[in-house]
Amino acid sequence: MNKIVVLTEKPFASDAVNKMSDIAKAEKFDIKFVENYKTKEEAYEGVKDAEALIVRSDIVDKDLISHAPNLKIVVRAGAGYDNIDLNACTERKIVVMNTPGQNSNAVAELALALMLYTARNFFDGSSGIELKGKTLGLHGFGYTAKALAELVKGFNMKLYGHRRSANEEEYKQFNVTKANSIEELYKSCQFISLHIPANDNTIKSINYNLLSLMPKNAVLVNTARKELIDEDGLLKMFAERPDFKYVTDIAPNCKDVLNEKYPGRYYATPKKLGAQTKEANNNAGLAAVKQIIAFFNNGDTTFQVNK
């Protein structure tokens, strides 16, 4: 019987846990939940008999996998997988997967909520603006960006998008105008929503030079990763552009400065909230279990990210 360990410092909802357990047991897989662990030692002890591992934002590094000698697959229940050391897993011939698209609607709804909150001046009682007719740039054009494009149809926003690998038909399907470069995207849009992963090419790529291209009353929405932002550039943008606002569900390291010096122009949720819905919780957890079962039963590696 294959052993699945769900290692979650931030646990799945109880409904998701029950459904994940039911799916695993129906397929004769053993599943164990290691939740709310406080130390690395607790995590190491929890994974020692794992053949498959499901995590959320939990760190999977060389030290952790060294304590799981039988580990064959790690699934990140979500889209981003920068919390997993891909090289270390590849060296051990451990397959790493994510669950793309399962959290997309939840993150897209949060991005829209942040846009509305900003447009109405954080509900401070003053006159704000409407989203209707405004320009929205989708930096990245994957599952979440497409979900956001669907959501804002009713607001009649003008949509622009940029992703190197996207084709013309994808843009047309969602009524999105293709920006030929990132610079063109930022020049064209009052609102920019980030939907790109954190990697060697993107970390600190959202810098002053890029942000300064945005038109008057610019709003940057970040429900992706805080590492994408060059915080020195962000602070320079705040200092030089009184019309600029930044909203996010991942507070930057410079949050205290922003709160003190630029009230009414910055907002961060108390913790990362993009995937924090009952539906997303269920979707990602169930997808992770199903992908593990398909891997062991059929050799399915469809969502492998360390090829």
Rosetta blueprint (number, residue, H / E / L):
1 M L
2 N L
3 K E
4 I E
5 V E
6 V E
7 L E
8 T E
9 E L
10 K L
11 P L
12 F L
13 A L
14 S H
15 D H
16 A H
17 V H
18 N H
19 K H
20 M H
21 S H
22 D H
23 I H
24 A H
25 K H
26 A H
27 E L
28 K L
29 F L
30 D E
31 I E
32 K E
33 F E
34 V E
35 E E
36 N L
37 Y L
38 K L
39 T L
40 K H
41 E H
42 E H
43 A H
44 Y H
45 E H
46 G H
47 V H
48 K L
49 D L
50 A L
51 E L
52 A E
53 L E
54 I E
55 V E
56 R L
57 S L
58 D L
59 I L
60 V E
61 D L
62 K H
63 D H
64 L H
65 I H
66 S H
67 H L
68 A L
69 P L
70 N L
71 L L
72 K L
73 I E
74 V E
75 V E
76 R E
77 A L
78 G L
79 A L
80 G L
81 Y L
82 D L
83 N L
84 I E
85 D L
86 L H
87 N H
88 A H
89 C H
90 T H
91 E H
92 R L
93 K L
94 I L
95 V E
96 V E
97 M E
98 N E
99 T L
100 P L
101 G L
102 Q L
103 N L
104 S H
105 N H
106 A H
107 V H
108 A H
109 E H
110 L H
111 A H
112 L H
113 A H
114 L H
115 M H
116 L H
117 Y H
118 T H
119 A H
120 R L
121 N H
122 F H
123 F H
124 D L
125 G L
126 S L
127 S L
128 G L
129 I L
130 E L
131 L L
132 K L
133 G L
134 K L
135 T E
136 L E
137 G E
138 L E
139 H E
140 G L
141 F L
142 G L
143 Y H
144 T H
145 A H
146 K H
147 A H
148 L H
149 A H
150 E H
151 L H
152 V H
153 K H
154 G H
155 F H
156 N L
157 M L
158 K E
159 L E
160 Y E
161 G E
162 H E
163 R L
164 R L
165 S L
166 A L
167 N L
168 E H
169 E H
170 E H
171 Y H
172 K H
173 Q H
174 F L
175 N L
176 V L
177 T E
178 K E
179 A L
180 N L
181 S L
182 I H
183 E H
184 E H
185 L H
186 Y H
187 K H
188 S H
189 C L
190 Q L
191 F E
192 I E
193 S E
194 L E
195 H L
196 I L
197 P L
198 A L
199 N L
200 D L
201 N L
202 T L
203 I L
204 K L
205 S L
206 I E
207 N L
208 Y H
209 N H
210 L H
211 L H
212 S L
213 L L
214 M L
215 P L
216 K L
217 N L
218 A L
219 V E
220 L E
221 V E
222 N E
223 T L
224 A L
225 R L
226 K H
227 E H
228 L H
229 I E
230 D L
231 E H
232 D H
233 G H
234 L H
235 L H
236 K H
237 M H
238 F H
239 A H
240 E H
241 R L
242 P L
243 D L
244 F L
245 K E
246 Y E
247 V E
248 T E
249 D L
250 I L
251 A L
252 P L
253 N L
254 C L
255 K H
256 D H
257 V H
258 L H
259 N H
260 E H
261 K H
262 Y L
263 P L
264 G L
265 R L
266 Y E
267 Y E
268 A E
269 T L
270 P L
271 K L
272 K L
273 L L
274 G L
275 A L
276 Q L
277 T L
278 K H
279 E H
280 A H
281 N H
282 N H
283 N H
284 A H
285 G H
286 L H
287 A H
288 A H
289 V H
290 K H
291 Q H
292 I H
293 I H
294 A H
295 F H
296 F H
297 N H
298 N H
299 G L
300 D L
301 T L
302 T L
303 F L
304 Q E
305 V L
306 N L
307 K L
